[in-house]
Amino acid sequence: MLINRNISTKVYKTATFLLLTITVAVFLLPVYWVFIKAINGPIAIFKYPPDLFPKRFSLDNFRRGFGNFDTMSGFVNTIKIVAINIAGTTIISAIVAYGFARMDFPGRNVFFIIVIASILIPWDVKVIPQFMEFSRLGWTNTFLPLIVPMMFGFPFYIFVFRQFIIQIPYELDEAGIIDGSSRLGIFFRILLPLLKPPILTVMVYEFVRSWNDFLDPLIYLSKMSKYTLSLTIYYMITPFQMDWGAVMAISSLAVLFPVLVFFLMQKYLFGGLSFSGLKG
C-alpha cells in the first residue's frame, strides 16, 4: 500500500512538473523569439527555416530602432508617467485604505463595497465619458488623462492595503493617540513603515500597468513628442515602412524592463499579497 502511494506521488509530481514546463514554454516562446530576432541581425528576421538559437550577434536592429524613430522620447515619456503614477497612486491608495480600515464613519462598509465593485466596470463603458470630460478640460495631447485618474487611488490597491492594515494591532494607533498624534500622523509615523510588503506589491503592479498601457495613450495622445513607448512601437509598424528588425529590438527592450522588475521584486510581491500582517 505504501509503495503504491509513493508511486502515485511520484507520478503526480512528474505530471505536474511536465505540465508546468509546457505552460512556461508556451508563454515564454514569443518573448524568446523577440529577443532572438532582435540580436540576430536584420536578415535573420525572414530566414526560413528560422534559427532557434542566435548564430550571430548584431546591434544593427537597435541602432535603426533608436536612429530612425523617436524611440528615446517614448522611453522618457513612459518613465515620467510610470514614476508619477507609482508615487501618487501608492500613497493615495494607502491613505484611503487606512480610512476604511481604521476610521469608523456612517456607511463605511457600503462605500468600501462600492469602491471594490468599481473594478467590475468594463473599460469600454468608461472610455467615452472620460474622453468627453478630459477633452472639455483641454487635457488631450497631455499626460494628465494618464496621470490624474490614478491620483485618486485604485480599487485593487486600496483592497490590498486595507487587508494588510486590518491585521496590524490597533494598540499601535492607540499609543499614537495617547501621544497626541493626528490620524495622518499615526499613518505616516507608525503604520507607513510597517506597510513595506504591500507598498512594494502595489509599486510592481502599477509599474507593469503603466508601462504596458496602450489604449489610453492611443486615445489621448496624438503628438509624436508625447508618445509613450507602446505608441512608438505601434507607429513603427506602418504600410509604408515595415522595419521588423527595429520593431523586434525596441519590443525586446520594452519587455525587458517589466521582466527585470518582476524577478527583482517577486519575493516582496508574493509577500505583500499574502496579507501576513505582523510576525512575532
Buried (B, 14 or more C-beta within 10 A) or exposed (E): EEEEEEEEEEEEEEEEEEEEEEEEEEEEEEBEBBBBBBBBBBEBBEEEEEEEEBEEEBEBBBEBBBEEBBBEBBBEBBBBBBEBBBBBBBBBBBBBBBBBBBEEEEEEEEBBEEBBEEEEEEEEEEEEEBBEEBEEEEBBEBBBBBBBBBBEBBBBBBBBBBBBBBEBEEEBBEEBEEEEBEBEEBBBEBBBEBBEBBBBBBBBBBBBBBBBBEEBBBBBBEEEEBBBBBBBBBBBEEEEEEBBBBBBBBBBBBBBBBEEBEEEBEEBBEBBBEBEBEEE
